């Protein structure tokens, strides 16, 4: 795969070159995955990282598939009503 041509760094004006790095993926403050060998533009001077949209979308798609396969999201009103009953707040 050919390397992508990045513009100069928007913060310091330094040269940005492509490297393949390990990218941590967070959900809020929780680390949920590490993506290996992610093509990333890295500034030679300040270290700022630049990710292409297509690369991030690919990572996000893989995380969504993994989440739906392992952790189904509960649906319906039951969870909210249970929490309200536990907290002593009953609203309809």
N, C-alpha and C positions, 0 to 999 in steps of 0.2 A: 504494500500500500504506500502510495506516495505521501510525503510529508506535506502538511498544510502550511501555507504561507500566512503567518500571523503579522498583524500590524505591530508597531512599537508599543511598549507598555504605556498605558494611559496614566499611570501614577508617576513614574520617574523618567519615562522616555527611553528606557533601556531596550536592548534587543530581546525579542521573545523567540525562543526556539522550542521545537516540539520534542517532548520526552514522553516515555511511557512510565507512568507512576501508579502507585496503589492509592485509590481514592476512597476515603471513608464515607459512608452513607449514614446519615442520621435521621431519626424521626423524633423531632423535638430535641431533647438532650441525650437521647438514648442512641448508642451506636448499634445499627441493625445489620450492617454488612460492610465488607471491604471488597471493592472492585479492583481486580488485578489488571495490570497492563493497559491502563486507560490513556489514550493519546491526549496529551495536555500541553498547552503552550505555557512555558515557564520563563519569566523574566530573568535574564542573566544577572541583573544588578540587585533587584529587591526581592525576587522570588515569588512575585504575584503569579497566580495560576489563572489560566484562561481555558475554559471548556467549550467545545463546540456544541451547539444545540442538538445536533443529530446524535452525538455521543451520549449526552445526558438523557435524551429520550429513550435510547436503547437500554441504558442502565435502569431507568425508571420502569420500563416495560418488563424487564426481567424481575425486578423486585415485586411488581404487582402480581405476576404469575406465581412467584414463590409465596407471597402472602396469602393469596386466595387458596392455594393448595394446602397450606399448613394451618393457617389461622382464620377460620371463617368468621366473618363479622356478624354478630347477633343482630337480628332485625326485630322490629315490633316495639310495642309500648312497654312490655314487661320490665325491661331493665330500668327505665325511668321511674315507673311506678314503684318498683322494689326499692329503689334508692330513696324516693320520697317517703315511703313508709318507714324505712330505716331511720331517716332523719327527722321523722315526726311531722312532715309536711304533706298533707293530703290535699291535692288540688285536682280538679277534673276539668 
